[in-house]
């Protein structure tokens, strides 16, 4: 039986965009592999992802109402090792469709991210919002991530 993984995501909201409502986390999803999982939240700046085991991931979708854009932060465990990715300026904002691409060999630019098992990622939207994700604890089953939005 697979052992669960938890990932605590702490958000460093440099310009207070979450606080003032400019950027909102409007949805969260977890891929169904490894018994899926769920997201829980205590505040705007901390989320907890619980996954049923290695081989799945979760994503957070953020919308920026001022710049009319969105971005996604993906966090997962593949072959018992953490991985992360950031997707910006994606035309299609469907989370389920995006998640499925990370497990579909027809999208090698997405599936390859799981195999690289990066501990950090960064991206900038077309309108200049900078997003960084970094595992600050990346071993064991209780992982920690810092997500910076500026």
N, C-alpha and C positions, 0 to 999 in steps of 0.2 A: 504494500500500500504506500502511495506517495505521501510524503510529509508536506504540509502546507508551508507556503512562503508568505511573509507579510513584508510590505514595503511602506514605510512612512515617508511621505513626501512633504517636506517643509518648503514653503514658498517665500522667497526673498523678493518682495514687491518694491523694487528700488524707487519707482516714481509714484507709488501709491495708486496705481491704476485699478487694482482690485478693490482697494478701500473706497475710492471715489466712484466706483461703478463703471468706469470707462471700459475696463476689461472684466468679463464675467466668465466663470467656468459654467458652461451651460449644459454639459453632459459628460457622462463617464460610461465606459463600457469595459467589459472583460471578455476575452475570447473564450470559447467554450471548451477548448482542449484541457486536459489534466483536471477534469472536474470543474473547470471554470473558476469563478471567484466572485468577489464583490468589492465595491468601493464604499467607504464610510468617511464622514467628515465631521470634525468638531468645530471648524471655523473656515473662513475663506482662505486662510493661509496654511492649512494642514489637511492632508487627505491620507487615508490608509487604504492600501490595496492588499486584499487577502486573496491568494491564489491556491487552488487545490493541489498544486504540485508543479514540477518543472515541465515546461512545454507550453506555456500560455503567457498571456500578457494583458495589460490593461492600458487604456488610453484616456486622457483628459482632453476635452475640447474647450478652447477658450475663444470667445468672440470679443472683438474690439469694436464697440459701437461708434466711436468717433471716426476711426479710419476704415470702417466697413470691411474688416478682414477677420480671419480666424486662423488659429494654429492648433496643432495637436502635439501632445507629448505622450510618447509610448514608453512603457516600462515593462520588462518581462524577465523571465528566466527560461533559458534554453540549454538543454544538456547540463543542467544543474549549475549554470553560471548566468549571472545577470547580463542584461543588455538594455539599451535605451535608444531612442530616436526622437527627432523633432521633424514635423512636417509643416511647412508654411505655404501660404498662397496656393493651396490646393483648390481647384475649381469645385470639386464635389465635396460637400461637407458631411456626407453620410459616414458615421463612425463604423458601422458594421461592415460596410463595403471596404473602408480603409483597413480595418483589422484583418479582414479575410485576405488581403493582398500580401500580408506578411507570412501567410501559410499556403500560398498558391505559387507554384513554380513558374507560372506565366508572368510573374512580377519579380524577376531576379534582383532588381534594385531594392526591393523591399525584403525579400527572403534573405538576401545576403547580409542584411543588418543583423538579423538574429545570429548568424554564424560568426560574425565579427565579434560579437559579445563585448561591445564597447562599454566602458564605465562612465563615459561622458559624451555629450554632444552639444553643439551650439548651432544656432541659425539666426538669421535676421529676415524679417518680413520685408515685402516691397516698400512698406511705409516706414521702415526703420526700427521697429520694435525688435529688441534683441532678446533671445531666449537661450538659456543655458540649463542643461540638466547634468548633474554629476552625482554618482553614488559616493556617499561619504562613509558608508559601511557596506561593503560588497561581498562579504563572505557569510556563510551560515544561512539560516532560514529567516532571520529578522533583519531585513535590509533597510538602509536609510538613503534618502535622496534629497539633494537640495536643488530646487528649481528656481532660477533667477529670471525675472521679467523686468526689462528696463527699456 
